[in-house]
Amino acid sequence: MKDLDIFICAHKMFNKQVLNESYKILSVGKNNELYGDNIIRDDVGITCCDLNNFYSELSGYYWIWKNYNIKDYIGFCHYRRFFDFMDDIPNMDEIFKEYDIILPSKEHFGCSIYNQYKQSHNIDDLNEIIDIVKDKDISVDILLSDNRMYCFNMFIMKRELFYEYCEFIFGICQEYLQRHNIQNMEDIKKMMDENKEKYYKNFYPSNDFRYQCRIGGFLAERLMNIWVRHKKLKVKEYNVITIENKYQEKKANDFV
């Protein structure tokens, strides 16, 4: 579709079998693998890529928000995780006559969204985000009452709604960073090292720094659910598949 861009966030080479003209490769963080004329990078222009390890794929979202001439519809997926329509992209004009946003089908937990975060990450971070959101008179009840969640920071929405989303997500994350006087990843590491008992417990799936430092990305998943409910958005859900599940590994010349 000429009025749609779906950005594939990546930090390394990946199989590009599924790409068509609507997909754009977005290199996030200062990686040394993804270069080429057809690859957009988030480490130039107005950028927050120095905090990519904190924001994860959201550093790419920030770059698009601040630098890119966005089309009518905009979406994001990951280098190995796609909505289950792959190349056969549905007609967005038809979908958005009835719906406000496309999101991955909800993931089901055996507990509340809040308790799932507590089992996997430092709950103090989510508690702080809850305080920030409450100060804006936005309900966070979904975190306590629901055991299902839209995950993966994947979506497709209209351009104007994307601007609102970025204002919400990055406004809250920026307030979190300011509260902790964080300007770079060294500050993140220092904060986590000074609170080892909270950041390096026996978390699932990992208590490794490289995983747990992605605080902004983890919080953004929960914030998306709060925002969708607050905005009363009508959601069209699609299943998510990984590229490994549908395609076998290709030879080197099939990779980016």
Phi and psi restraints in degrees (value plus and minus 20) as a CYANA .aco file:
   2 LYS   PHI     -93.3   -53.3
   2 LYS   PSI     -39.5     0.5
   3 ASP   PHI    -120.7   -80.7
   3 ASP   PSI      -2.4    37.6
   4 LEU   PHI    -153.1  -113.1
   4 LEU   PSI     113.6   153.6
   5 ASP   PHI    -140.8  -100.8
   5 ASP   PSI     109.4   149.4
   6 ILE   PHI    -134.7   -94.7
   6 ILE   PSI      96.5   136.5
   7 PHE   PHI    -112.3   -72.3
   7 PHE   PSI     108.2   148.2
   8 ILE   PHI    -117.3   -77.3
   8 ILE   PSI      88.2   128.2
   9 CYS   PHI     -98.3   -58.3
   9 CYS   PSI     110.3   150.3
  10 ALA   PHI    -170.3  -130.3
  10 ALA   PSI     133.6   173.6
  11 HIS   PHI    -147.0  -107.0
  11 HIS   PSI     -14.5    25.5
  12 LYS   PHI    -176.7  -136.7
  12 LYS   PSI     154.1   194.1
  13 MET   PHI     -81.1   -41.1
  13 MET   PSI     128.0   168.0
  14 PHE   PHI    -174.2  -134.2
  14 PHE   PSI     143.6   183.6
  15 ASN   PHI     -89.8   -49.8
  15 ASN   PSI     106.0   146.0
  16 LYS   PHI    -127.0   -87.0
  16 LYS   PSI       2.2    42.2
  17 GLN   PHI     -74.8   -34.8
  17 GLN   PSI     -53.2   -13.2
  18 VAL   PHI    -108.3   -68.3
  18 VAL   PSI     -22.1    17.9
  19 LEU   PHI     -93.7   -53.7
  19 LEU   PSI     122.2   162.2
  20 ASN   PHI    -154.5  -114.5
  20 ASN   PSI    -190.6  -150.6
  21 GLU   PHI     -86.1   -46.1
  21 GLU   PSI     -38.7     1.3
  22 SER   PHI     -99.2   -59.2
  22 SER   PSI     -40.6    -0.6
  23 TYR   PHI    -108.7   -68.7
  23 TYR   PSI     114.9   154.9
  24 LYS   PHI    -145.3  -105.3
  24 LYS   PSI     115.5   155.5
  25 ILE   PHI    -103.7   -63.7
  25 ILE   PSI     106.1   146.1
  26 LEU   PHI    -138.5   -98.5
  26 LEU   PSI      87.8   127.8
  27 SER   PHI     -99.3   -59.3
  27 SER   PSI     103.0   143.0
  28 VAL   PHI    -130.2   -90.2
  28 VAL   PSI     119.5   159.5
  29 GLY   PHI      58.6    98.6
  29 GLY   PSI     148.4   188.4
  30 LYS   PHI    -106.6   -66.6
  30 LYS   PSI      47.3    87.3
  31 ASN   PHI    -108.3   -68.3
  31 ASN   PSI     141.8   181.8
  32 ASN   PHI    -127.7   -87.7
  32 ASN   PSI      -8.9    31.1
  33 GLU   PHI    -125.6   -85.6
  33 GLU   PSI     -58.3   -18.3
  34 LEU   PHI    -117.7   -77.7
  34 LEU   PSI      78.6   118.6
  35 TYR   PHI    -155.2  -115.2
  35 TYR   PSI     130.9   170.9
  36 GLY   PHI     135.4   175.4
  36 GLY   PSI     141.1   181.1
  37 ASP   PHI     -83.0   -43.0
  37 ASP   PSI     -47.6    -7.6
  38 ASN   PHI    -116.9   -76.9
  38 ASN   PSI      -7.4    32.6
  39 ILE   PHI    -134.4   -94.4
  39 ILE   PSI     107.0   147.0
  40 ILE   PHI    -108.6   -68.6
  40 ILE   PSI     119.0   159.0
  41 ARG   PHI    -138.4   -98.4
  41 ARG   PSI     124.5   164.5
  42 ASP   PHI    -118.4   -78.4
  42 ASP   PSI      -5.8    34.2
  43 ASP   PHI    -125.9   -85.9
  43 ASP   PSI       1.6    41.6
  44 VAL   PHI    -149.7  -109.7
  44 VAL   PSI     146.6   186.6
  45 GLY   PHI      46.8    86.8
  45 GLY   PSI    -168.6  -128.6
  46 ILE   PHI     -99.7   -59.7
  46 ILE   PSI      94.9   134.9
  47 THR   PHI    -162.8  -122.8
  47 THR   PSI     135.1   175.1
  48 CYS   PHI    -144.7  -104.7
  48 CYS   PSI       6.5    46.5
  49 CYS   PHI     -85.2   -45.2
  49 CYS   PSI     -39.9     0.1
  50 ASP   PHI     -83.4   -43.4
  50 ASP   PSI     -39.9     0.1
  51 LEU   PHI    -127.9   -87.9
  51 LEU   PSI       4.5    44.5
  52 ASN   PHI     -77.7   -37.7
  52 ASN   PSI     -59.5   -19.5
  53 ASN   PHI     -85.7   -45.7
  53 ASN   PSI     -42.5    -2.5
  54 PHE   PHI    -104.2   -64.2
  54 PHE   PSI     -68.5   -28.5
  55 TYR   PHI    -102.3   -62.3
  55 TYR   PSI     -41.5    -1.5
  56 SER   PHI      38.0    78.0
  56 SER   PSI    -153.2  -113.2
  57 GLU   PHI     -83.4   -43.4
  57 GLU   PSI     -37.0     3.0
  58 LEU   PHI     -87.9   -47.9
  58 LEU   PSI     -38.8     1.2
  59 SER   PHI     -84.3   -44.3
  59 SER   PSI     -51.0   -11.0
  60 GLY   PHI     -91.4   -51.4
  60 GLY   PSI     -58.8   -18.8
  61 TYR   PHI     -82.2   -42.2
  61 TYR   PSI     -61.3   -21.3
  62 TYR   PHI     -81.8   -41.8
  62 TYR   PSI     -62.6   -22.6
  63 TRP   PHI     -83.7   -43.7
  63 TRP   PSI     -64.5   -24.5
  64 ILE   PHI     -81.4   -41.4
  64 ILE   PSI     -63.6   -23.6
  65 TRP   PHI     -77.0   -37.0
  65 TRP   PSI     -62.1   -22.1
  66 LYS   PHI    -112.1   -72.1
  66 LYS   PSI     -39.7     0.3
  67 ASN   PHI    -146.3  -106.3
  67 ASN   PSI     -41.2    -1.2
  68 TYR   PHI    -120.4   -80.4
  68 TYR   PSI     124.6   164.6
  69 ASN   PHI    -101.8   -61.8
  69 ASN   PSI      72.3   112.3
  70 ILE   PHI     -94.7   -54.7
  70 ILE   PSI     118.5   158.5
  71 LYS   PHI    -100.3   -60.3
  71 LYS   PSI    -191.4  -151.4
  72 ASP   PHI     -80.6   -40.6
  72 ASP   PSI     -59.3   -19.3
  73 TYR   PHI    -145.7  -105.7
  73 TYR   PSI     123.7   163.7
  74 ILE   PHI    -157.6  -117.6
  74 ILE   PSI     120.2   160.2
  75 GLY   PHI    -161.0  -121.0
  75 GLY   PSI     144.0   184.0
  76 PHE   PHI    -158.8  -118.8
  76 PHE   PSI     119.9   159.9
  77 CYS   PHI    -160.4  -120.4
  77 CYS   PSI    -185.6  -145.6
  78 HIS   PHI    -145.5  -105.5
  78 HIS   PSI     144.5   184.5
  79 TYR   PHI     -83.0   -43.0
  79 TYR   PSI     -38.2     1.8
  80 ARG   PHI    -151.6  -111.6
  80 ARG   PSI      -8.2    31.8
  81 ARG   PHI    -155.9  -115.9
  81 ARG   PSI      98.0   138.0
  82 PHE   PHI    -149.2  -109.2
  82 PHE   PSI     136.1   176.1
  83 PHE   PHI     -83.5   -43.5
  83 PHE   PSI     131.1   171.1
  84 ASP   PHI    -102.7   -62.7
  84 ASP   PSI      26.9    66.9
  85 PHE   PHI    -148.8  -108.8
  85 PHE   PSI     -25.0    15.0
  86 MET   PHI      20.3    60.3
  86 MET   PSI    -141.8  -101.8
  87 ASP   PHI     -93.7   -53.7
  87 ASP   PSI     -46.6    -6.6
  88 ASP   PHI    -105.2   -65.2
  88 ASP   PSI      51.6    91.6
  89 ILE   PHI     -95.3   -55.3
  89 ILE   PSI     109.4   149.4
  90 PRO   PHI     -90.2   -50.2
  90 PRO   PSI     146.9   186.9
  91 ASN   PHI     -94.8   -54.8
  91 ASN   PSI      92.1   132.1
  92 MET   PHI     -87.2   -47.2
  92 MET   PSI     -55.2   -15.2
  93 ASP   PHI     -78.8   -38.8
  93 ASP   PSI     -59.6   -19.6
  94 GLU   PHI     -91.6   -51.6
  94 GLU   PSI     -64.3   -24.3
  95 ILE   PHI     -81.7   -41.7
  95 ILE   PSI     -63.7   -23.7
  96 PHE   PHI    -103.6   -63.6
  96 PHE   PSI     -15.5    24.5
  97 LYS   PHI     -91.6   -51.6
  97 LYS   PSI     -48.2    -8.2
  98 GLU   PHI    -132.9   -92.9
  98 GLU   PSI     -50.5   -10.5
  99 TYR   PHI    -137.4   -97.4
  99 TYR   PSI     141.5   181.5
 100 ASP   PHI    -121.0   -81.0
 100 ASP   PSI     -45.6    -5.6
 101 ILE   PHI    -177.8  -137.8
 101 ILE   PSI     126.4   166.4
 102 ILE   PHI    -123.3   -83.3
 102 ILE   PSI     109.0   149.0
 103 LEU   PHI    -155.9  -115.9
 103 LEU   PSI     140.9   180.9
 104 PRO   PHI     -84.8   -44.8
 104 PRO   PSI     128.7   168.7
 105 SER   PHI     -74.4   -34.4
 105 SER   PSI     121.7   161.7
 106 LYS   PHI     -81.9   -41.9
 106 LYS   PSI     121.9   161.9
 107 GLU   PHI    -107.5   -67.5
 107 GLU   PSI     120.5   160.5
 108 HIS   PHI    -121.6   -81.6
 108 HIS   PSI     109.6   149.6
 109 PHE   PHI    -127.6   -87.6
 109 PHE   PSI     142.2   182.2
 110 GLY   PHI    -108.3   -68.3
 110 GLY   PSI      -7.3    32.7
 111 CYS   PHI    -176.9  -136.9
 111 CYS   PSI    -197.1  -157.1
 112 SER   PHI     -89.6   -49.6
 112 SER   PSI     141.5   181.5
 113 ILE   PHI     -76.9   -36.9
 113 ILE   PSI     -59.8   -19.8
 114 TYR   PHI     -82.4   -42.4
 114 TYR   PSI     -69.6   -29.6
 115 ASN   PHI     -89.0   -49.0
 115 ASN   PSI     -51.0   -11.0
 116 GLN   PHI     -83.9   -43.9
 116 GLN   PSI     -60.9   -20.9
 117 TYR   PHI     -82.6   -42.6
 117 TYR   PSI     -62.0   -22.0
 118 LYS   PHI     -81.1   -41.1
 118 LYS   PSI     -54.1   -14.1
 119 GLN   PHI     -93.9   -53.9
 119 GLN   PSI     -42.6    -2.6
 120 SER   PHI    -132.7   -92.7
 120 SER   PSI     -40.3    -0.3
 121 HIS   PHI    -166.5  -126.5
 121 HIS   PSI     156.9   196.9
 122 ASN   PHI     -91.9   -51.9
 122 ASN   PSI      92.0   132.0
 123 ILE   PHI     -86.6   -46.6
 123 ILE   PSI     -40.1    -0.1
 124 ASP   PHI     -79.7   -39.7
 124 ASP   PSI     -54.1   -14.1
 125 ASP   PHI     -86.0   -46.0
 125 ASP   PSI     -63.9   -23.9
 126 LEU   PHI     -87.4   -47.4
 126 LEU   PSI     -58.2   -18.2
 127 ASN   PHI     -80.6   -40.6
 127 ASN   PSI     -57.9   -17.9
 128 GLU   PHI     -88.8   -48.8
 128 GLU   PSI     -60.0   -20.0
 129 ILE   PHI     -84.1   -44.1
 129 ILE   PSI     -58.8   -18.8
 130 ILE   PHI     -79.4   -39.4
 130 ILE   PSI     -63.0   -23.0
 131 ASP   PHI     -82.2   -42.2
 131 ASP   PSI     -62.2   -22.2
 132 ILE   PHI     -84.1   -44.1
 132 ILE   PSI     -63.9   -23.9
 133 VAL   PHI     -86.8   -46.8
 133 VAL   PSI     -61.8   -21.8
 134 LYS   PHI     -81.0   -41.0
 134 LYS   PSI     -54.9   -14.9
 135 ASP   PHI     -82.3   -42.3
 135 ASP   PSI     -39.4     0.6
 136 LYS   PHI    -116.6   -76.6
 136 LYS   PSI      -8.5    31.5
 137 ASP   PHI      38.8    78.8
 137 ASP   PSI      21.2    61.2
 138 ILE   PHI    -135.0   -95.0
 138 ILE   PSI     111.5   151.5
 139 SER   PHI     -91.4   -51.4
 139 SER   PSI     120.5   160.5
 140 VAL   PHI    -135.5   -95.5
 140 VAL   PSI      -2.8    37.2
 141 ASP   PHI     -76.8   -36.8
 141 ASP   PSI     -50.5   -10.5
 142 ILE   PHI     -78.3   -38.3
 142 ILE   PSI     -51.0   -11.0
 143 LEU   PHI     -86.1   -46.1
 143 LEU   PSI     -50.1   -10.1
 144 LEU   PHI    -116.4   -76.4
 144 LEU   PSI     -46.8    -6.8
 145 SER   PHI    -119.9   -79.9
 145 SER   PSI     -39.3     0.7
 146 ASP   PHI    -131.2   -91.2
 146 ASP   PSI     120.7   160.7
 147 ASN   PHI    -128.6   -88.6
 147 ASN   PSI      -1.7    38.3
 148 ARG   PHI    -146.8  -106.8
 148 ARG   PSI     127.2   167.2
 149 MET   PHI    -170.6  -130.6
 149 MET   PSI     122.5   162.5
 150 TYR   PHI     -95.8   -55.8
 150 TYR   PSI     101.8   141.8
 151 CYS   PHI    -133.0   -93.0
 151 CYS   PSI     158.0   198.0
 152 PHE   PHI      59.2    99.2
 152 PHE   PSI     -21.9    18.1
 153 ASN   PHI      32.9    72.9
 153 ASN   PSI      21.6    61.6
 154 MET   PHI    -133.2   -93.2
 154 MET   PSI     124.6   164.6
 155 PHE   PHI    -190.7  -150.7
 155 PHE   PSI     146.4   186.4
 156 ILE   PHI    -155.5  -115.5
 156 ILE   PSI     114.0   154.0
 157 MET   PHI    -174.0  -134.0
 157 MET   PSI     152.0   192.0
 158 LYS   PHI     -92.2   -52.2
 158 LYS   PSI     135.2   175.2
 159 ARG   PHI     -74.2   -34.2
 159 ARG   PSI     -67.2   -27.2
 160 GLU   PHI     -84.4   -44.4
 160 GLU   PSI     -57.1   -17.1
 161 LEU   PHI     -90.3   -50.3
 161 LEU   PSI     -54.2   -14.2
 162 PHE   PHI     -81.3   -41.3
 162 PHE   PSI     -61.2   -21.2
 163 TYR   PHI     -80.3   -40.3
 163 TYR   PSI     -62.4   -22.4
 164 GLU   PHI     -84.0   -44.0
 164 GLU   PSI     -62.6   -22.6
 165 TYR   PHI     -78.4   -38.4
 165 TYR   PSI     -66.3   -26.3
 166 CYS   PHI     -84.2   -44.2
 166 CYS   PSI     -61.2   -21.2
 167 GLU   PHI     -78.3   -38.3
 167 GLU   PSI     -61.7   -21.7
 168 PHE   PHI     -90.0   -50.0
 168 PHE   PSI     -75.1   -35.1
 169 ILE   PHI     -83.8   -43.8
 169 ILE   PSI     -72.5   -32.5
 170 PHE   PHI     -94.2   -54.2
 170 PHE   PSI     -47.2    -7.2
 171 GLY   PHI     -82.5   -42.5
 171 GLY   PSI     -64.2   -24.2
 172 ILE   PHI     -91.0   -51.0
 172 ILE   PSI     -63.8   -23.8
 173 CYS   PHI     -83.5   -43.5
 173 CYS   PSI     -58.8   -18.8
 174 GLN   PHI     -84.0   -44.0
 174 GLN   PSI     -58.2   -18.2
 175 GLU   PHI     -84.9   -44.9
 175 GLU   PSI     -59.1   -19.1
 176 TYR   PHI     -80.5   -40.5
 176 TYR   PSI     -67.4   -27.4
 177 LEU   PHI     -82.2   -42.2
 177 LEU   PSI     -60.4   -20.4
 178 GLN   PHI     -86.0   -46.0
 178 GLN   PSI     -58.7   -18.7
 179 ARG   PHI     -80.2   -40.2
 179 ARG   PSI     -52.7   -12.7
 180 HIS   PHI    -120.8   -80.8
 180 HIS   PSI     -13.2    26.8
 181 ASN   PHI      33.6    73.6
 181 ASN   PSI      27.0    67.0
 182 ILE   PHI    -119.6   -79.6
 182 ILE   PSI     105.8   145.8
 183 GLN   PHI    -141.5  -101.5
 183 GLN   PSI     -38.4     1.6
 184 ASN   PHI    -173.9  -133.9
 184 ASN   PSI     159.3   199.3
 185 MET   PHI     -90.8   -50.8
 185 MET   PSI     -44.5    -4.5
 186 GLU   PHI     -82.8   -42.8
 186 GLU   PSI     -58.2   -18.2
 187 ASP   PHI     -85.9   -45.9
 187 ASP   PSI     -58.4   -18.4
 188 ILE   PHI     -82.0   -42.0
 188 ILE   PSI     -66.6   -26.6
 189 LYS   PHI     -82.0   -42.0
 189 LYS   PSI     -62.1   -22.1
 190 LYS   PHI     -81.7   -41.7
 190 LYS   PSI     -65.0   -25.0
 191 MET   PHI     -80.9   -40.9
 191 MET   PSI     -62.9   -22.9
 192 MET   PHI     -91.1   -51.1
 192 MET   PSI     -59.5   -19.5
 193 ASP   PHI     -85.9   -45.9
 193 ASP   PSI     -52.1   -12.1
 194 GLU   PHI     -97.2   -57.2
 194 GLU   PSI     -29.9    10.1
 195 ASN   PHI    -150.4  -110.4
 195 ASN   PSI      28.1    68.1
 196 LYS   PHI     -78.2   -38.2
 196 LYS   PSI     -56.3   -16.3
 197 GLU   PHI     -86.8   -46.8
 197 GLU   PSI     -37.8     2.2
 198 LYS   PHI    -120.2   -80.2
 198 LYS   PSI     -48.9    -8.9
 199 TYR   PHI    -121.0   -81.0
 199 TYR   PSI     -36.8     3.2
 200 TYR   PHI    -144.6  -104.6
 200 TYR   PSI      13.4    53.4
 201 LYS   PHI     -91.5   -51.5
 201 LYS   PSI    -195.7  -155.7
 202 ASN   PHI    -100.5   -60.5
 202 ASN   PSI      47.0    87.0
 203 PHE   PHI    -101.4   -61.4
 203 PHE   PSI     130.6   170.6
 204 TYR   PHI    -124.8   -84.8
 204 TYR   PSI     114.7   154.7
 205 PRO   PHI    -109.0   -69.0
 205 PRO   PSI     -26.1    13.9
 206 SER   PHI    -179.2  -139.2
 206 SER   PSI     126.5   166.5
 207 ASN   PHI    -129.3   -89.3
 207 ASN   PSI      -4.0    36.0
 208 ASP   PHI     -93.5   -53.5
 208 ASP   PSI     124.4   164.4
 209 PHE   PHI     -77.0   -37.0
 209 PHE   PSI     -62.5   -22.5
 210 ARG   PHI     -80.6   -40.6
 210 ARG   PSI     -47.8    -7.8
 211 TYR   PHI    -108.2   -68.2
 211 TYR   PSI     -70.5   -30.5
 212 GLN   PHI     -90.2   -50.2
 212 GLN   PSI     -40.0     0.0
 213 CYS   PHI     -93.8   -53.8
 213 CYS   PSI     -28.2    11.8
 214 ARG   PHI     -99.5   -59.5
 214 ARG   PSI      25.9    65.9
 215 ILE   PHI     -79.0   -39.0
 215 ILE   PSI     -67.5   -27.5
 216 GLY   PHI     -80.3   -40.3
 216 GLY   PSI     -60.8   -20.8
 217 GLY   PHI     -85.0   -45.0
 217 GLY   PSI     -63.2   -23.2
 218 PHE   PHI     -85.1   -45.1
 218 PHE   PSI     -63.1   -23.1
 219 LEU   PHI     -86.5   -46.5
 219 LEU   PSI     -56.3   -16.3
 220 ALA   PHI     -82.9   -42.9
 220 ALA   PSI     -54.0   -14.0
 221 GLU   PHI     -79.9   -39.9
 221 GLU   PSI     -64.3   -24.3
 222 ARG   PHI     -89.7   -49.7
 222 ARG   PSI     -57.8   -17.8
 223 LEU   PHI     -85.1   -45.1
 223 LEU   PSI     -54.5   -14.5
 224 MET   PHI     -77.6   -37.6
 224 MET   PSI     -64.0   -24.0
 225 ASN   PHI     -86.2   -46.2
 225 ASN   PSI     -59.5   -19.5
 226 ILE   PHI     -83.1   -43.1
 226 ILE   PSI     -64.3   -24.3
 227 TRP   PHI     -86.2   -46.2
 227 TRP   PSI     -63.7   -23.7
 228 VAL   PHI     -80.3   -40.3
 228 VAL   PSI     -63.0   -23.0
 229 ARG   PHI     -89.4   -49.4
 229 ARG   PSI     -62.0   -22.0
 230 HIS   PHI     -81.4   -41.4
 230 HIS   PSI     -60.7   -20.7
 231 LYS   PHI    -101.0   -61.0
 231 LYS   PSI     -28.2    11.8
 232 LYS   PHI      36.2    76.2
 232 LYS   PSI      25.2    65.2
 233 LEU   PHI     -97.0   -57.0
 233 LEU   PSI     122.8   162.8
 234 LYS   PHI    -111.1   -71.1
 234 LYS   PSI     100.5   140.5
 235 VAL   PHI    -123.5   -83.5
 235 VAL   PSI     111.2   151.2
 236 LYS   PHI    -119.4   -79.4
 236 LYS   PSI      97.9   137.9
 237 GLU   PHI    -115.8   -75.8
 237 GLU   PSI     121.9   161.9
 238 TYR   PHI    -150.0  -110.0
 238 TYR   PSI     124.8   164.8
 239 ASN   PHI     -85.1   -45.1
 239 ASN   PSI     138.2   178.2
 240 VAL   PHI    -134.3   -94.3
 240 VAL   PSI     115.4   155.4
 241 ILE   PHI    -144.7  -104.7
 241 ILE   PSI     135.6   175.6
 242 THR   PHI    -116.2   -76.2
 242 THR   PSI     129.8   169.8
 243 ILE   PHI     -82.5   -42.5
 243 ILE   PSI     -50.1   -10.1
 244 GLU   PHI     -87.4   -47.4
 244 GLU   PSI     -47.7    -7.7
 245 ASN   PHI     -93.8   -53.8
 245 ASN   PSI     -45.5    -5.5
 246 LYS   PHI    -128.8   -88.8
 246 LYS   PSI     -45.7    -5.7
 247 TYR   PHI    -147.8  -107.8
 247 TYR   PSI     120.9   160.9
 248 GLN   PHI     -97.0   -57.0
 248 GLN   PSI     138.8   178.8
 249 GLU   PHI     -78.8   -38.8
 249 GLU   PSI     120.3   160.3
 250 LYS   PHI    -124.9   -84.9
 250 LYS   PSI     151.3   191.3
 251 LYS   PHI     -90.4   -50.4
 251 LYS   PSI     146.6   186.6
 252 ALA   PHI     -76.9   -36.9
 252 ALA   PSI     -55.8   -15.8
 253 ASN   PHI     -96.8   -56.8
 253 ASN   PSI     -21.8    18.2
 254 ASP   PHI    -112.6   -72.6
 254 ASP   PSI     -21.1    18.9
 255 PHE   PHI    -117.8   -77.8
 255 PHE   PSI     137.9   177.9
